[in-house]
Amino acid sequence: MTIPDLSDTIAAISTPLGQGGIGIVRLSGEKALDIADRIFKPGRGEQLPSTLPTHTVHYGRVVDGDEVVDEALLTPMHAPRSYTREDVVEISCHGGMVALRRVLELALAHGARLAEPGEFTKRAFLNGRLDLAQAEAVADIIAAKTEASQRAAEAQLRGDLSREVNDIREQLADLLTYVEASIDFVEEDIELLTRDELRRRCDAVTEHVQRLIETADAGQVLREGITATIVGRPNVGKSSLMNALLRTDRVIVTPVPGTTRDVVEDTLNIKGIPMRVADTAGLRASADVVEAEGVMRTRQQMAAADIVIAVLDGSEPLTDDDRDLLASLPSGRSLIVVNKIDLPQLLRKEELSKAPREVQVVETSATERTGLDDLEETIVELALGGAVLRTDGVMVTNVRHRDALVRAERSMGRAIAAMDDELSEEFIASDLRGALDAVGEIVGETLTEDIIDRIFATFCLGK
């Protein structure tokens, strides 16, 4: 890990770029208050920003010598009661890029340096305010696409996952202490922990790890979301179905087959799960060059999507194009929507056997917007693959955390196997240490420096 010089004072714009009512320039470090003294003049009195009470807001002007740059509000936060546990100053000025850039340039000219992406949160981690799992939750909150994913990130930021992980770490450390002590005092014939008790406690730790791993499938779906592609021959109601799911007229709908010739994408919230849904060109043979290109892109979308939604027209018998589509549906990640059920039905349900056996069937009327709840429930069930989407309790949402837990579980399995095979304590200790190191990676205790650098490099500038 590249340890930043914590004696540096860093500065960055902490609000999104572009026009807005307000923008914030944040400073952190031992010179933050001194820099504020040089560039900010309170509106009343001669009191310097460095002498103002912590966590108070003050009106004034950002100045460059005698020139007024902008009216602003200044909030000083004295160490250690700040996000980074350093002196922090936030200057809230008008949200135009010119004003923000000038305030930032003034801070840099008076001794600050431009912060790297994620460096404020990295300093919070290095200064012990957050562990690594909590620091990652900050980025997850910013990137959350639904309220459910935001709640999961908030729980991680509170330390819910960290407490579970640290409990596992403490249990592993205790077990390792007992095993290593039995090695060190082997000549004294002191048995600190019987093999049966050691096995029982190792089983308990393994079960704890497994319970966390069991939440990871649903957690990853909640954090990352899913992609779904709506496919079918022309004029079966694909675009109408997408509009119905979005609850808005996002896609052009006409009675003319082939209206959609390219992939149209949008994002929606399905029962708390972020879903990127794509409406595609109708699947049929065509001599039209543009339509043929659209069909090719549809096939590509089908191959890449997490879920394929195949739409059939219930008011018409199956066509050869429908049968070809059913036969090509990917097993385990597809569902069939029989649309237009508000019209007299001519589709024979027994013909749907052309599809893989695992594919579920939902009936809808996109124009009447009926059957959508059943469709959304089926999408969630397919996305979770039998996992349970929890709204409370600890949930593993990060692939890195899951990988660490899986490696810890494997190490515990090897330790238990060593006991069963009556191998020496050295083998058991080695595997317990491997499990301890793997779990420690989650909170940043044993993670390599370059990986920590890469984690914070994914953060936005100013956070």
Number of C-alpha atoms within 10 A of each C-alpha: 11 8 10 12 8 14 11 16 24 25 29 29 23 19 19 14 12 11 12 12 8 13 24 24 21 25 33 31 23 19 22 28 23 15 22 24 16 17 19 25 23 20 14 9 7 8 12 15 23 19 10 18 13 18 15 11 16 19 16 18 21 25 18 15 9 6 9 13 20 19 20 21 21 28 20 25 26 21 16 13 14 18 19 24 21 25 23 30 28 23 28 23 23 19 19 15 16 13 17 27 15 16 26 22 16 20 25 18 11 15 15 23 17 18 20 19 17 21 25 29 24 28 23 19 21 18 16 12 19 24 20 26 23 26 25 23 23 20 20 23 20 13 15 21 21 20 16 21 26 20 15 27 28 17 19 25 23 14 20 18 23 22 14 14 23 15 14 21 19 12 17 24 16 12 21 20 15 19 25 18 16 19 17 11 12 11 8 8 9 12 14 14 14 11 15 11 10 17 17 13 15 20 15 14 21 22 13 16 21 15 14 19 21 15 20 23 22 23 27 19 21 30 25 19 24 22 19 24 27 28 30 26 25 24 21 23 27 31 27 25 24 23 21 19 20 17 11 10 13 15 19 11 16 13 10 9 15 18 17 22 20 20 17 17 16 14 16 17 17 19 16 19 26 23 26 17 24 26 27 27 31 27 22 18 11 12 8 9 9 11 21 18 14 21 24 13 17 25 15 11 21 23 14 13 19 20 23 26 26 25 29 29 27 24 18 15 15 17 13 11 15 21 15 14 20 24 14 13 22 18 14 17 19 26 27 23 24 22 27 25 19 15 12 10 16 13 17 12 13 7 12 19 12 15 21 17 10 12 20 17 19 16 19 24 22 22 15 13 17 17 16 18 14 13 22 16 13 16 25 22 14 19 25 19 13 11 16 15 21 14 12 10 10 20 26 25 26 20 15 13 22 23 17 19 26 19 17 26 23 15 22 25 18 18 25 21 15 18 18 12 9 12 12 12 19 14 16 24 20 17 21 26 19 20 28 25 20 23 29 23 22 26 23 21 14 13 17 11 12 10 13 16 16 11 15 21 15 12 23 16 19 23 21
